[in-house]
Amino acid sequence: MKRIIMLCAVAAVVVGCGGDKKTAENEFYGINNQMYYDANGEFDTLSYAMGMQIGMDAYVRQSYLNLDMDKALEVVKERIEQTEFDVESLRENQKNMEYFVMQRIQPYQMARMFAGANADDSVLPSIYGGEFNVENVSRWYGYDVVSYLHRSMAPMNTYWFFEALEDSKQLTDMQSVDCVMRITMEQMQEAMQKYMMHDFIARNEELSREWLADIAQREGVELAVCGEDTMYYRIEVPGNEELMPKFDRDSVTISYDVYTFRGFPIESTEERASRYRDAVDKLRQDTILSDSVRNVRIEQALVDAENAAAPSILVGNFAMKGAVEAVKKIGVDGEITVYMPAALAYGSRGRHVVAPGEAVLMRIKLYDVKPQKMVPMPGNSQIRTIPVPELTPVKKTPSLTPVE
């Protein structure tokens, strides 16, 4: 379902223009754009392959959307030269696209599946209507395309990128690709795979190391050794030194934001909470549910929003090893910024919008700590921690019954 509009489902593509590195005020590396325009340049397979991939989605795989691609490409051209990620716009657009998919695309596809591939559109739910009009959705789509391009770092001649999109208008189905386009489907896949599985990963790892080396020289930044790996951190607010988490089994109440080292948002407790608040607003406008059911759902959504904004978690349960160590360095009401290599974050395989080997930045605020339970040990007046035992299944030896 993600493939319908969320272009992240396909292998990541290109970039914007300019190559400005981060300033002293900006902790992120930036988009690292390497795009250029040269109408007289020789044919570039990778640039064409990237445009071809998006064109096949828009004009064939998702043709039932009847998008206004001129509107979509206006947005691409307006924003393709950005050098920094616009986090708020990214989040707003993602939210719009997710609502569109959930409220319009999913019901349409479900009905289409039950009605059959040849069903008349007049008997299917409408895709467009209200705020989900063709112009809005087309612009959201264009923004999704350009943010998708910005997450990659391929040197791309935009002339050939847009030529591929223009050629894609002539496609009638996937079988026509090799006849219409200037490269075959196989050549497109080979170009994309070579870049994404080798060049992109290598470049990403190189820039991550460069970013961390630069961060290490900044004022107030300290080094932390975590096993065989190192990370950097800066304590923004120390917090209460008498109320600090010390053990992995301590429970902490926190809020956090995580970004790639280039500034693309990965996850945020506040963003999660805002989804529940949006749900509350929609429930309050609902005219179908009974008052009692609506009130129950609103009450639950408000509780979920509060829990999402400041979740409680065992220190050792953080998905990122770097976060486990970072939260132990501040007290209640403290704040810390952590700069982690991939080994202490999402690893060599990455995750969703995080590329393999990509460094990340995480900001943490600590609101409360509940230390692990301490109980008196038998025969000893001192208070000690009882560790949770590791249980190993015992293999039962089968009993042997004598054969008569």
N, C-alpha and C positions, 0 to 999 in steps of 0.2 A: 504494500500500500504506500510506503514511503516514496516509491519511485514516481508516483503520480505527479507530484509537483515538487517535492523536496529533492532537488538535484543532487544532494549529498549522496544519494543512493548509488550514483554512478561514480566511477573513478574520478577523483578530483581533477580539475582542469587548471586554468591559467591565472593570470595576474593583471595588475593595472600598469600604470605608467609612472615614470620617475623612479628614483631609487633612494629616496631620503631615508637615512638611518634615524634612529631615535634621537631626540634632543635631550638635554640634561634634565628637562622637566618631565619627559616622558619615559616611563620605565619599560615600555615595549619596544621591540625592534622595529615594528611597522610592517606593512604589507610586503615590502621588498619587491616592488614591481619591476618587471623587466620587459614590459610590453613596448612595442614600437610600431610605427606605421611607415611602410615603404611600398608604394604602388608599383615601383619599378624593380623591386627585389625578386629574386628567383623563387620559384614555387617552394613553399615550406610545408612539408608533410605534416609535422606536428600541429602547426597553427591551423591547417585545413582540417585535420582530424578532430580537433577540439570543437570547431564550429560545426562540423558534420555531425558529431555526436549530439549536440544540442538541437540541431535542425531535425534530425530523425525523431527525437522525442517530441518536438513541438508540432511537426507536420505529419507524423505518421502514428507513433505510439500514443500520443495524446491528442490526436486530431479531433476527437469528439468534444474537446473543450472549446474549439473554435476561437482560440485566443486572438486578440489583435496584436500580432507580432510587431507591427510598427510601433505601437505604444511600448511594448516590452523592450524593444531595441533602443528606443529613446532613453529609457532608464539606464540601460547598459552603457550607452555612449555618454550619458551625463555623469555617471559615477565611476567609470572604468579607470579614470586617472587618479583616484584617491590613493593616498599614501598611508593613511591610518584607518583602522576599522571604526566605523560609527556604531558603537555598541548599542545605544538606545534604539537606533533605527533598525539594526539587525534583529534585536529582540522583538520589536513591534511587528516587523514584517514576518518573522517566523510565527508569531502568534496568529497573525491574520491568515497565513497560509494553512496553519494547522486547523483553525476553525473552519476554513473553507473545505478542506479535505474531509473533516469529521462530519460537518453538517450538510454538505452538498455532494461531494464526490463519493463518499462511502455509500450513502443511500442510493445514489444513481447506479453505482456498479453492482450493488446487491440486487436491485430490481432488474437490472439488465441481465444478470446471471440467471435469475429465475425465469425471466421472460424469453431468454434465448438471444443469440447473437444477432438475429435478423429482426428483432422486435422494433416496432415503430416507435420513434422517439416521443410521440404524442402520448404514449401510455406510460412513459417513464417519468420519474420525478425531475423537476426542473433544476438545472445546474445553476442558473443565474436568477437573481432577484434581490431587491433591497440593496444592502451594502455590497452584496456579492454580484456586482454588475461586471460586464465584460471589461470595461476600462480599468476598474480597480484591480480585478484579478490579473489582468495583463500586466499592469505596472508592478504588482507584487511578484509576479513571475519574473519580470525583468530584473527586479532587485535580487531575487533569489539566484538568478543566473550570475549576476555580477559578483555577489558575495561568494558564490561557488568558484568563480574564476579567481577571486582574490586569495582564496585559501591555498592556492598553488603558486609555484614560483618558476614557471616555464618561460623561457624567452620566446615571445610570440609576436609574429607580424600580424597586426590586426587586419591588415588588408586581406590576407588569405583567410583569416577567421570569418570575416563578414562575407567573403566570396562563397565560402562553404554554406553559410546560412542562406544566401541568395539561391544557390544551386538547389538546396534542400526543398525549396518551394515547389519544384517540379516532381517531387517524389509522390507516387500514388500508393505504394505499399513497400514493405521491406524487401520484396523480391526485385524491386526496381532500382535498388541502391547502386548496385555495380554498374548498371547501364547509365544512370543519370549523373552520379558523382564522379569527380576526377580521380579518386582513388577507390579501391574496392573496400568492402567491409573488412576483409582480412588485413589489408594494409593499414586501415584505421586502427584496428585492434592491436596490431603489432606496434604501431607508433605510440599509442597510449600506454600499452603495457611496459614498453621499454622505458618510457619517461617515468611513469608512476612507480614502477617496481625497482628502479635503480637510481636514475638521475635525481628525482625529487627527494627520495629518502636520503641520499648522500648529501644533497644541498641543505636539507633541513637539519641534519645532524651537525653539519659544519657551522651553520648559523646559530644553532643552539649553543654550541661551545663558545662561539664568539660572543654571544649575548651574555652568557654566564661570566666570562672573563671580564667583560666590561662592568657588569653589575658588581663584581668583587672589588672594583676600585672605587665604588661610590661611598660617600660619607655615611657612616652609621651602619654599614653592612658588615656582618660577621660571618665567619665560616663555621660550619657544623659538620662533623664527620659522622656518617651513619654506616657502620660496617665498612665495606670497601668503597663506599661512595661518599661524595661530599656535596653539600648544598650551601646556599647562602640565605641569610635572613636579616631583617631589620626590625627591631622592636619599636613600634610606633608609640605604644603606651604600655608600660611595664605591668600595670595592674597591681592587685594586692599580693604581695610576696608571701603572705601567710596562707593564702588560698590558691595554691598552684597544684595542678594535677601532677602526680609523680609516677603513677603506675599505669600500665596498659589497661587494667581493669577498673580504673577510676572512670566515673561517668561525667561527661562535660556537656554543658548546654552552650551552643555556639551559633554563629552565623558565618557564612563564608562566600567568597566569590573565587572562581578559578578561570584563568585565561591561558591561551597558548602564549608562548613568548613573543609572538607577533601581535598579540592583543585581541585575538578572536575569542569571544566568550564561550566557555565550555559548560559551566553549571554555576548556579547561584541559589542560595536559600531564599533570597528575596524574590527572585524570579519565580521560583516554585510557589511561594506564597501568593504572588500576584495572580497566578492561575486560579487559585481557589477564590480569591476576591472577585475576579471576573465572573466566576461561576455564581457567586452570591448575587451580583448585579443582574445576571441573566435570570436567575430564579425569581428575583423580586419583580421582574417584568413579565414573568410567565402568567398566562391566563388560562392554562389548561389544568394544571394540578390543583387539587383541593387545598384550602388554606392550611389544614393540619399537616398534610404531606409536604407542602412547600416550606412551612416553618421548620419542620424537622430537618429537611435537607439544608436549609440555610444555616441552622444552628450547627450542623455537622461540618459544613463547609467552612464556617468561621473558626471552629476548633482546628480543622485541618490546616487552615491558613496560619494560625498561630503556631502550630507545631512545625509547619514547614519553614516558617521564618526563623525559628530558633530551635532546631531539633536537639534532642539529647542522644548521645552516643557514647559507647565505651571507647576510650582512647585507642585501644588496640584494634578497633574495628574500622578505623579509617581505611579507605581503599588505597590511599597513597602513603607509602612508608614515611615520606618526608613530613607529612602532616602529623603523624604519630609523634615524632620528635619535636616538631615546631610548637604544638599546643602545650607541651610541658615547659616551655620557656617563658610563659606569661602567667600572671595571676588573674583572678576574677576582675572584670572590667578592662582587661588588657587587650591589646591589638598587636598583631604581628603580620609582616609581609614575608613570604617565603619564595625563594627562587630555586626551583628543583630541576635537576636533570631528569631525563626520561626514566632512568633506573630507579628513581625514588618517586616517580609519578605514575604514568600510565604504561611504562615499559617500552620494549622494542617493537611491540605490535601496535601500539596506539589504541585508540578507542573512539568510535564515531567520528567527531570532527577533529580529533587529535591524531596527528600523523605519527607513524612509527618513529621512535627516537626523538620526539619533540619535547623540548623543555617547557615548563609551565610556571606561571606565577599564581600564588594563592594568597588571599588576604583572609585572616581569621580574627573574629572577635569572640572573646570568652565571657560568658555571662554568669556561669555557675559551675561549681565542681562538687561532686559527691564522691568522696574517697571510697575505695573498696572497703568492704566490711572488715572490721578488726574484732576478733574475739579472743577471750582468754584461752590459752593452751592448758590442757590438764597438767596439774602438778607444777604449774609455774604462775606466779602472780603477774608476770608481765603480759602485756597485750601484744599479740602477734597476728600476722596475716596468715590465713589458711589458704594455701594455693588450691586452685581447682585441679583435681587429679586428672591425668590423662588415662582414659580407660582403653585398654587393649582387649579386643574380643578374645575370649579363651576358647581354644580349639578343644572340642570334646573328643576324647578317644573313644571310638566305638566299642561297646562291650561285645565280647566274643561269647557266643552261645555254643557250648559243646554240641557237636553233631553226634547223634546217637547212631 
